[in-house]
Amino acid sequence: MSGEGAMRLQRFLALCGLASRRACEQLITDGRVEVNGRVVTELGTRVDPAHDKVAVDGGSVRAPARRWYVALHKPQGVVCTAEDPAGRPRAVDLVAAVPARLFPVGRLDEDSAGLLLLTNDGDFAQRVAHPRFEVPKVYRVVVKGEPDPAALAKLREGIWLAEGKTAPARVQVLRQTRQFTTLAITLREGKNRELRRMLARVELPVTRLLRIAVGPVKLGSLKRGEWRMLAPGEVQALAGGGERAAAASWGARPRTRTPPRHRSTRPRKR
C-alpha cells in the first residue's frame, strides 16, 4: 500500500467521487472499505492507485475520467442523502441526466430550498463545505414578526449552540411588515441546520429559508428542480477557499442550463 503515488485512503475515495473527504472517512471507520481484499478501518492508511485494488461495499472504485460541477435549485421536500429508506425525493435524482455519480457539497435540509452544489470531485467538496475554508453562503430567510435590534445583534456577534459559539453572521433586513421580516444572512460555517437553530435561539420562527449563493455562485434565475453546470471561473474561485470565493468577480454571467425536457422540474415521490 505504498509507493511514489501513494495517498491517504480517504483522499483517494474522495477523488473517486464517492463523497466528500469527511464522508469517506466515515465509510472507512464503518468497515465498508477493502484494500487488496482486506477490510481497512484505519484513517491513516495509504494506498497507491496504480497498484492497490480498493473496493467499497464490495464494488471496486476508480477515479472518474471527468469532474462534474453542478448548481441545482433544490426544492423544499427534497433530501440530500445518497440513500433514503423513506423513499423521499433526493437531490441526486434531479441531476440524473449527468453521466456521473454525483453527491451534494454539504447539506441543505429537507425543509429548506435553494442553491445546492453537486460534484464527483471530493477535494472540491472539501474546499467548499469544510468550515475552515470559510466559503460564504447567503440565505434569504422569512421570519415571523419584527426582529428587535438585540436579536439581530446577537446573530451578528455569534450564537451559542450545543457544539459551541457560531461565527459572526452578516445580517441585512430586506423587507419588513408587521407579520413578517425578510432577512439576508451570510454564514461561513456549515453546522447541521445551523441557521435554523441560530434563529430559534433568538426566538425568530422561520417560515421560509432559501439559499441564494455559495461563494460566487448565485441561484439566479434557476427555477425549482432546474440545474446548470458551473462556469470554470466559479469552480476555480470556490476551489481557492473562502477569501477567493468571496472576492471573486462575476465577469460574464454563465448561461443557465435547464434539465432535459422529459424531466419535470418537480421531484417525483418514490
LOGUPA-664968 format. One record per residue (C-alpha): residue in three letters; residue number from 1; x, y, z. Coordinates in nm, 3 decimals. Layout:
! residues N
<node residuo="ALA" num="NUM" east="X" north="Y" up="Z"/>
...
! end
This chain:
! residues 270
<node residuo="MET" num="1" east="0.000" north="0.000" up="0.000"/>
<node residuo="SER" num="2" east="0.289" north="0.238" up="-0.057"/>
<node residuo="GLY" num="3" east="0.478" north="0.394" up="-0.343"/>
<node residuo="GLU" num="4" east="0.559" north="0.726" up="-0.504"/>
<node residuo="GLY" num="5" east="0.196" north="0.781" up="-0.593"/>
<node residuo="ALA" num="6" east="0.059" north="0.677" up="-0.254"/>
<node residuo="MET" num="7" east="-0.205" north="0.890" up="-0.082"/>
<node residuo="ARG" num="8" east="-0.437" north="0.864" up="0.214"/>
<node residuo="LEU" num="9" east="-0.723" north="0.625" up="0.156"/>
<node residuo="GLN" num="10" east="-0.994" north="0.882" up="0.235"/>
<node residuo="ARG" num="11" east="-0.848" north="1.125" up="-0.018"/>
<node residuo="PHE" num="12" east="-0.840" north="0.854" up="-0.285"/>
<node residuo="LEU" num="13" east="-1.204" north="0.768" up="-0.220"/>
<node residuo="ALA" num="14" east="-1.296" north="1.136" up="-0.244"/>
<node residuo="LEU" num="15" east="-1.106" north="1.166" up="-0.573"/>
<node residuo="CYS" num="16" east="-1.305" north="0.868" up="-0.698"/>
<node residuo="GLY" num="17" east="-1.625" north="1.067" up="-0.640"/>
<node residuo="LEU" num="18" east="-1.766" north="0.852" up="-0.360"/>
<node residuo="ALA" num="19" east="-1.838" north="1.150" up="-0.134"/>
<node residuo="SER" num="20" east="-1.666" north="1.438" up="0.043"/>
<node residuo="ARG" num="21" east="-1.347" north="1.352" up="0.230"/>
<node residuo="ARG" num="22" east="-1.521" north="1.361" up="0.569"/>
<node residuo="ALA" num="23" east="-1.794" north="1.127" up="0.443"/>
<node residuo="CYS" num="24" east="-1.527" north="0.895" up="0.301"/>
<node residuo="GLU" num="25" east="-1.362" north="0.883" up="0.643"/>
<node residuo="GLN" num="26" east="-1.693" north="0.757" up="0.780"/>
<node residuo="LEU" num="27" east="-1.704" north="0.484" up="0.515"/>
<node residuo="ILE" num="28" east="-1.361" north="0.366" up="0.632"/>
<node residuo="THR" num="29" east="-1.439" north="0.368" up="1.006"/>
<node residuo="ASP" num="30" east="-1.766" north="0.186" up="0.935"/>
<node residuo="GLY" num="31" east="-1.566" north="-0.102" up="0.785"/>
<node residuo="ARG" num="32" east="-1.712" north="-0.065" up="0.436"/>
<node residuo="VAL" num="33" east="-1.378" north="-0.025" up="0.254"/>
<node residuo="GLU" num="34" east="-1.141" north="-0.301" up="0.142"/>
<node residuo="VAL" num="35" east="-0.785" north="-0.264" up="0.014"/>
<node residuo="ASN" num="36" east="-0.649" north="-0.563" up="-0.175"/>
<node residuo="GLY" num="37" east="-0.927" north="-0.779" up="-0.034"/>
<node residuo="ARG" num="38" east="-0.876" north="-0.679" up="0.330"/>
<node residuo="VAL" num="39" east="-1.112" north="-0.457" up="0.530"/>
<node residuo="VAL" num="40" east="-0.935" north="-0.137" up="0.640"/>
<node residuo="THR" num="41" east="-1.063" north="0.085" up="0.921"/>
<node residuo="GLU" num="42" east="-0.754" north="0.300" up="0.990"/>
<node residuo="LEU" num="43" east="-0.781" north="0.655" up="0.856"/>
<node residuo="GLY" num="44" east="-0.404" north="0.684" up="0.820"/>
<node residuo="THR" num="45" east="-0.390" north="0.402" up="0.565"/>
<node residuo="ARG" num="46" east="-0.213" north="0.496" up="0.242"/>
<node residuo="VAL" num="47" east="-0.283" north="0.341" up="-0.097"/>
<node residuo="ASP" num="48" east="-0.117" north="0.353" up="-0.436"/>
<node residuo="PRO" num="49" east="-0.392" north="0.387" up="-0.701"/>
<node residuo="ALA" num="50" east="-0.161" north="0.236" up="-0.964"/>
<node residuo="HIS" num="51" east="-0.114" north="-0.091" up="-0.774"/>
<node residuo="ASP" num="52" east="-0.372" north="-0.129" up="-0.495"/>
<node residuo="LYS" num="53" east="-0.727" north="-0.252" up="-0.551"/>
<node residuo="VAL" num="54" east="-0.984" north="-0.058" up="-0.349"/>
<node residuo="ALA" num="55" east="-1.348" north="-0.159" up="-0.303"/>
<node residuo="VAL" num="56" east="-1.644" north="-0.007" up="-0.119"/>
<node residuo="ASP" num="57" east="-1.932" north="-0.234" up="-0.019"/>
<node residuo="GLY" num="58" east="-1.782" north="-0.500" up="-0.244"/>
<node residuo="GLY" num="59" east="-1.765" north="-0.283" up="-0.556"/>
<node residuo="SER" num="60" east="-1.432" north="-0.164" up="-0.698"/>
<node residuo="VAL" num="61" east="-1.374" north="0.210" up="-0.725"/>
<node residuo="ARG" num="62" east="-1.162" north="0.417" up="-0.956"/>
<node residuo="ALA" num="63" east="-1.107" north="0.784" up="-1.024"/>
<node residuo="PRO" num="64" east="-1.357" north="0.931" up="-1.274"/>
<node residuo="ALA" num="65" east="-1.235" north="1.041" up="-1.615"/>
<node residuo="ARG" num="66" east="-1.415" north="1.375" up="-1.584"/>
<node residuo="ARG" num="67" east="-1.500" north="1.608" up="-1.297"/>
<node residuo="TRP" num="68" east="-1.853" north="1.745" up="-1.284"/>
<node residuo="TYR" num="69" east="-1.969" north="2.060" up="-1.102"/>
<node residuo="VAL" num="70" east="-2.343" north="2.131" up="-1.093"/>
<node residuo="ALA" num="71" east="-2.562" north="2.403" up="-0.941"/>
<node residuo="LEU" num="72" east="-2.915" north="2.285" up="-0.858"/>
<node residuo="HIS" num="73" east="-3.219" north="2.470" up="-0.729"/>
<node residuo="LYS" num="74" east="-3.323" north="2.218" up="-0.466"/>
<node residuo="PRO" num="75" east="-3.696" north="2.232" up="-0.394"/>
<node residuo="GLN" num="76" east="-3.837" north="2.206" up="-0.045"/>
<node residuo="GLY" num="77" east="-3.911" north="1.843" up="0.045"/>
<node residuo="VAL" num="78" east="-3.605" north="1.704" up="-0.132"/>
<node residuo="VAL" num="79" east="-3.332" north="1.538" up="0.078"/>
<node residuo="CYS" num="80" east="-2.956" north="1.550" up="0.024"/>
<node residuo="THR" num="81" east="-2.879" north="1.197" up="0.142"/>
<node residuo="ALA" num="82" east="-2.742" north="0.938" up="-0.102"/>
<node residuo="GLU" num="83" east="-2.996" north="0.682" up="0.020"/>
<node residuo="ASP" num="84" east="-3.331" north="0.737" up="0.187"/>
<node residuo="PRO" num="85" east="-3.522" north="0.440" up="0.335"/>
<node residuo="ALA" num="86" east="-3.838" north="0.652" up="0.350"/>
<node residuo="GLY" num="87" east="-3.834" north="0.692" up="-0.027"/>
<node residuo="ARG" num="88" east="-3.834" north="1.071" up="-0.027"/>
<node residuo="PRO" num="89" east="-3.720" north="1.257" up="-0.341"/>
<node residuo="ARG" num="90" east="-3.341" north="1.304" up="-0.349"/>
<node residuo="ALA" num="91" east="-3.134" north="1.587" up="-0.491"/>
<node residuo="VAL" num="92" east="-2.924" north="1.343" up="-0.692"/>
<node residuo="ASP" num="93" east="-3.240" north="1.223" up="-0.869"/>
<node residuo="LEU" num="94" east="-3.288" north="1.572" up="-1.013"/>
<node residuo="VAL" num="95" east="-2.947" north="1.561" up="-1.187"/>
<node residuo="ALA" num="96" east="-2.976" north="1.203" up="-1.312"/>
<node residuo="ALA" num="97" east="-2.912" north="1.327" up="-1.668"/>
<node residuo="VAL" num="98" east="-2.547" north="1.390" up="-1.574"/>
<node residuo="PRO" num="99" east="-2.348" north="1.079" up="-1.676"/>
<node residuo="ALA" num="100" east="-2.162" north="1.054" up="-1.345"/>
<node residuo="ARG" num="101" east="-2.224" north="0.963" up="-0.983"/>
<node residuo="LEU" num="102" east="-2.266" north="1.297" up="-0.806"/>
<node residuo="PHE" num="103" east="-2.302" north="1.381" up="-0.440"/>
<node residuo="PRO" num="104" east="-2.410" north="1.704" up="-0.264"/>
<node residuo="VAL" num="105" east="-2.149" north="1.952" up="-0.145"/>
<node residuo="GLY" num="106" east="-2.259" north="1.996" up="0.214"/>
<node residuo="ARG" num="107" east="-2.626" north="1.978" up="0.303"/>
<node residuo="LEU" num="108" east="-2.944" north="2.179" up="0.266"/>
<node residuo="ASP" num="109" east="-3.209" north="2.036" up="0.495"/>
<node residuo="GLU" num="110" east="-3.537" north="1.893" up="0.369"/>
<node residuo="ASP" num="111" east="-3.742" north="2.195" up="0.479"/>
<node residuo="SER" num="112" east="-3.511" north="2.442" up="0.303"/>
<node residuo="ALA" num="113" east="-3.476" north="2.523" up="-0.066"/>
<node residuo="GLY" num="114" east="-3.232" north="2.696" up="-0.294"/>
<node residuo="LEU" num="115" east="-2.880" north="2.659" up="-0.427"/>
<node residuo="LEU" num="116" east="-2.717" north="2.320" up="-0.380"/>
<node residuo="LEU" num="117" east="-2.387" north="2.226" up="-0.543"/>
<node residuo="LEU" num="118" east="-2.321" north="1.869" up="-0.653"/>
<node residuo="THR" num="119" east="-1.999" north="1.714" up="-0.781"/>
<node residuo="ASN" num="120" east="-1.793" north="1.398" up="-0.813"/>
<node residuo="ASP" num="121" east="-1.478" north="1.582" up="-0.700"/>
<node residuo="GLY" num="122" east="-1.414" north="1.509" up="-0.333"/>
<node residuo="ASP" num="123" east="-1.132" north="1.762" up="-0.296"/>
<node residuo="PHE" num="124" east="-1.353" north="2.036" up="-0.437"/>
<node residuo="ALA" num="125" east="-1.634" north="1.941" up="-0.199"/>
<node residuo="GLN" num="126" east="-1.392" north="1.959" up="0.094"/>
<node residuo="ARG" num="127" east="-1.278" north="2.310" up="-0.002"/>
<node residuo="VAL" num="128" east="-1.634" north="2.436" up="-0.031"/>
<node residuo="ALA" num="129" east="-1.808" north="2.264" up="0.260"/>
<node residuo="HIS" num="130" east="-1.550" north="2.245" up="0.538"/>
<node residuo="PRO" num="131" east="-1.587" north="2.530" up="0.790"/>
<node residuo="ARG" num="132" east="-1.215" north="2.605" up="0.800"/>
<node residuo="PHE" num="133" east="-1.223" north="2.733" up="0.440"/>
<node residuo="GLU" num="134" east="-1.495" north="2.985" up="0.530"/>
<node residuo="VAL" num="135" east="-1.672" north="2.991" up="0.194"/>
<node residuo="PRO" num="136" east="-1.962" north="3.238" up="0.240"/>
<node residuo="LYS" num="137" east="-2.315" north="3.107" up="0.194"/>
<node residuo="VAL" num="138" east="-2.602" north="3.353" up="0.161"/>
<node residuo="TYR" num="139" east="-2.962" north="3.282" up="0.262"/>
<node residuo="ARG" num="140" east="-3.287" north="3.473" up="0.217"/>
<node residuo="VAL" num="141" east="-3.495" north="3.398" up="0.525"/>
<node residuo="VAL" num="142" east="-3.851" north="3.497" up="0.607"/>
<node residuo="VAL" num="143" east="-3.926" north="3.505" up="0.980"/>
<node residuo="LYS" num="144" east="-4.241" north="3.588" up="1.174"/>
<node residuo="GLY" num="145" east="-4.279" north="3.929" up="1.329"/>
<node residuo="GLU" num="146" east="-4.038" north="4.221" up="1.354"/>
<node residuo="PRO" num="147" east="-3.695" north="4.128" up="1.496"/>
<node residuo="ASP" num="148" east="-3.575" north="4.367" up="1.762"/>
<node residuo="PRO" num="149" east="-3.223" north="4.514" up="1.727"/>
<node residuo="ALA" num="150" east="-3.095" north="4.298" up="2.014"/>
<node residuo="ALA" num="151" east="-3.184" north="3.976" up="1.832"/>
<node residuo="LEU" num="152" east="-3.008" north="4.090" up="1.515"/>
<node residuo="ALA" num="153" east="-2.706" north="4.199" up="1.719"/>
<node residuo="LYS" num="154" east="-2.678" north="3.851" up="1.871"/>
<node residuo="LEU" num="155" east="-2.679" north="3.692" up="1.525"/>
<node residuo="ARG" num="156" east="-2.404" north="3.931" up="1.415"/>
<node residuo="GLU" num="157" east="-2.195" north="3.852" up="1.722"/>
<node residuo="GLY" num="158" east="-2.243" north="3.473" up="1.717"/>
<node residuo="ILE" num="159" east="-2.491" north="3.243" up="1.889"/>
<node residuo="TRP" num="160" east="-2.413" north="2.977" up="2.148"/>
<node residuo="LEU" num="161" east="-2.529" north="2.633" up="2.028"/>
<node residuo="ALA" num="162" east="-2.471" north="2.291" up="2.181"/>
<node residuo="GLU" num="163" east="-2.138" north="2.247" up="2.000"/>
<node residuo="GLY" num="164" east="-2.012" north="2.598" up="2.076"/>
<node residuo="LYS" num="165" east="-2.046" north="2.955" up="1.959"/>
<node residuo="THR" num="166" east="-2.115" north="3.020" up="1.592"/>
<node residuo="ALA" num="167" east="-1.904" north="3.252" up="1.384"/>
<node residuo="PRO" num="168" east="-2.049" north="3.604" up="1.344"/>
<node residuo="ALA" num="169" east="-2.314" north="3.624" up="1.072"/>
<node residuo="ARG" num="170" east="-2.375" north="3.909" up="0.835"/>
<node residuo="VAL" num="171" east="-2.741" north="4.014" up="0.866"/>
<node residuo="GLN" num="172" east="-2.935" north="4.258" up="0.649"/>
<node residuo="VAL" num="173" east="-3.305" north="4.346" up="0.672"/>
<node residuo="LEU" num="174" east="-3.451" north="4.333" up="0.320"/>
<node residuo="ARG" num="175" east="-3.820" north="4.384" up="0.391"/>
<node residuo="GLN" num="176" east="-4.033" north="4.425" up="0.698"/>
<node residuo="THR" num="177" east="-4.405" north="4.422" up="0.775"/>
<node residuo="ARG" num="178" east="-4.596" north="4.369" up="1.096"/>
<node residuo="GLN" num="179" east="-4.636" north="3.999" up="1.022"/>
<node residuo="PHE" num="180" east="-4.310" north="3.902" up="0.852"/>
<node residuo="THR" num="181" east="-3.950" north="4.013" up="0.802"/>
<node residuo="THR" num="182" east="-3.721" north="3.909" up="0.518"/>
<node residuo="LEU" num="183" east="-3.353" north="3.886" up="0.607"/>
<node residuo="ALA" num="184" east="-3.037" north="3.824" up="0.404"/>
<node residuo="ILE" num="185" east="-2.797" north="3.624" up="0.622"/>
<node residuo="THR" num="186" east="-2.442" north="3.522" up="0.530"/>
<node residuo="LEU" num="187" east="-2.269" north="3.235" up="0.710"/>
<node residuo="ARG" num="188" east="-1.917" north="3.100" up="0.675"/>
<node residuo="GLU" num="189" east="-1.976" north="2.771" up="0.854"/>
<node residuo="GLY" num="190" east="-2.166" north="2.454" up="0.779"/>
<node residuo="LYS" num="191" east="-2.303" north="2.310" up="1.102"/>
<node residuo="ASN" num="192" east="-2.613" north="2.091" up="1.084"/>
<node residuo="ARG" num="193" east="-2.924" north="2.309" up="1.049"/>
<node residuo="GLU" num="194" east="-2.712" north="2.591" up="1.187"/>
<node residuo="LEU" num="195" east="-2.914" north="2.886" up="1.063"/>
<node residuo="ARG" num="196" east="-3.249" north="2.750" up="1.180"/>
<node residuo="ARG" num="197" east="-3.104" north="2.678" up="1.524"/>
<node residuo="MET" num="198" east="-2.949" north="3.024" up="1.546"/>
<node residuo="LEU" num="199" east="-3.280" north="3.190" up="1.464"/>
<node residuo="ALA" num="200" east="-3.464" north="2.967" up="1.711"/>
<node residuo="ARG" num="201" east="-3.228" north="3.082" up="1.988"/>
<node residuo="VAL" num="202" east="-3.327" north="3.445" up="1.929"/>
<node residuo="GLU" num="203" east="-3.696" north="3.349" up="1.900"/>
<node residuo="LEU" num="204" east="-3.739" north="3.421" up="1.530"/>
<node residuo="PRO" num="205" east="-3.962" north="3.145" up="1.381"/>
<node residuo="VAL" num="206" east="-3.865" north="3.064" up="1.021"/>
<node residuo="THR" num="207" east="-4.142" north="3.044" up="0.763"/>
<node residuo="ARG" num="208" east="-3.917" north="3.017" up="0.455"/>
<node residuo="LEU" num="209" east="-3.545" north="2.958" up="0.403"/>
<node residuo="LEU" num="210" east="-3.384" north="2.989" up="0.059"/>
<node residuo="ARG" num="211" east="-3.010" north="2.966" up="-0.008"/>
<node residuo="ILE" num="212" east="-2.929" north="3.215" up="-0.282"/>
<node residuo="ALA" num="213" east="-2.549" north="3.199" up="-0.312"/>
<node residuo="VAL" num="214" east="-2.242" north="2.988" up="-0.234"/>
<node residuo="GLY" num="215" east="-1.929" north="3.197" up="-0.280"/>
<node residuo="PRO" num="216" east="-1.951" north="3.349" up="-0.630"/>
<node residuo="VAL" num="217" east="-2.223" north="3.106" up="-0.745"/>
<node residuo="LYS" num="218" east="-2.572" north="3.255" up="-0.737"/>
<node residuo="LEU" num="219" east="-2.909" north="3.086" up="-0.758"/>
<node residuo="GLY" num="220" east="-3.007" north="3.346" up="-1.016"/>
<node residuo="SER" num="221" east="-3.296" north="3.255" up="-1.242"/>
<node residuo="LEU" num="222" east="-3.284" north="2.881" up="-1.181"/>
<node residuo="LYS" num="223" east="-3.634" north="2.752" up="-1.114"/>
<node residuo="ARG" num="224" east="-3.714" north="2.478" up="-0.867"/>
<node residuo="GLY" num="225" east="-3.563" north="2.150" up="-0.986"/>
<node residuo="GLU" num="226" east="-3.353" north="2.312" up="-1.258"/>
<node residuo="TRP" num="227" east="-2.975" north="2.284" up="-1.275"/>
<node residuo="ARG" num="228" east="-2.676" north="2.407" up="-1.471"/>
<node residuo="MET" num="229" east="-2.305" north="2.337" up="-1.497"/>
<node residuo="LEU" num="230" east="-2.073" north="2.573" up="-1.309"/>
<node residuo="ALA" num="231" east="-1.857" north="2.802" up="-1.518"/>
<node residuo="PRO" num="232" east="-1.479" north="2.735" up="-1.497"/>
<node residuo="GLY" num="233" east="-1.427" north="3.065" up="-1.314"/>
<node residuo="GLU" num="234" east="-1.680" north="2.966" up="-1.049"/>
<node residuo="VAL" num="235" east="-1.507" north="2.634" up="-0.993"/>
<node residuo="GLN" num="236" east="-1.165" north="2.798" up="-0.965"/>
<node residuo="ALA" num="237" east="-1.289" north="3.060" up="-0.720"/>
<node residuo="LEU" num="238" east="-1.459" north="2.803" up="-0.497"/>
<node residuo="ALA" num="239" east="-1.159" north="2.572" up="-0.503"/>
<node residuo="GLY" num="240" east="-0.947" north="2.863" up="-0.380"/>
<node residuo="GLY" num="241" east="-1.134" north="2.882" up="-0.048"/>
<node residuo="GLY" num="242" east="-1.333" north="3.147" up="0.134"/>
<node residuo="GLU" num="243" east="-1.146" north="3.471" up="0.064"/>
<node residuo="ARG" num="244" east="-1.102" north="3.392" up="-0.302"/>
<node residuo="ALA" num="245" east="-1.463" north="3.278" up="-0.332"/>
<node residuo="ALA" num="246" east="-1.593" north="3.588" up="-0.157"/>
<node residuo="ALA" num="247" east="-1.380" north="3.827" up="-0.361"/>
<node residuo="ALA" num="248" east="-1.431" north="3.660" up="-0.699"/>
<node residuo="SER" num="249" east="-1.556" north="3.895" up="-0.971"/>
<node residuo="TRP" num="250" east="-1.854" north="3.775" up="-1.168"/>
<node residuo="GLY" num="251" east="-1.736" north="3.869" up="-1.515"/>
<node residuo="ALA" num="252" east="-1.958" north="3.719" up="-1.783"/>
<node residuo="ARG" num="253" east="-2.270" north="3.563" up="-1.640"/>
<node residuo="PRO" num="254" east="-2.277" north="3.187" up="-1.718"/>
<node residuo="ARG" num="255" east="-2.571" north="3.060" up="-1.914"/>
<node residuo="THR" num="256" east="-2.834" north="2.868" up="-1.722"/>
<node residuo="ARG" num="257" east="-2.895" north="2.513" up="-1.836"/>
<node residuo="THR" num="258" east="-3.225" north="2.353" up="-1.750"/>
<node residuo="PRO" num="259" east="-3.293" north="1.979" up="-1.721"/>
<node residuo="PRO" num="260" east="-3.390" north="1.784" up="-2.035"/>
<node residuo="ARG" num="261" east="-3.748" north="1.840" up="-2.144"/>
<node residuo="HIS" num="262" east="-3.857" north="1.491" up="-2.044"/>
<node residuo="ARG" num="263" east="-3.766" north="1.565" up="-1.682"/>
<node residuo="SER" num="264" east="-4.012" north="1.752" up="-1.463"/>
<node residuo="THR" num="265" east="-3.889" north="2.042" up="-1.251"/>
<node residuo="ARG" num="266" east="-4.086" north="1.887" up="-0.967"/>
<node residuo="PRO" num="267" east="-3.936" north="1.581" up="-0.797"/>
<node residuo="ARG" num="268" east="-4.144" north="1.267" up="-0.815"/>
<node residuo="LYS" num="269" east="-4.229" north="1.081" up="-0.496"/>
<node residuo="ARG" num="270" east="-4.056" north="0.747" up="-0.486"/>
! end
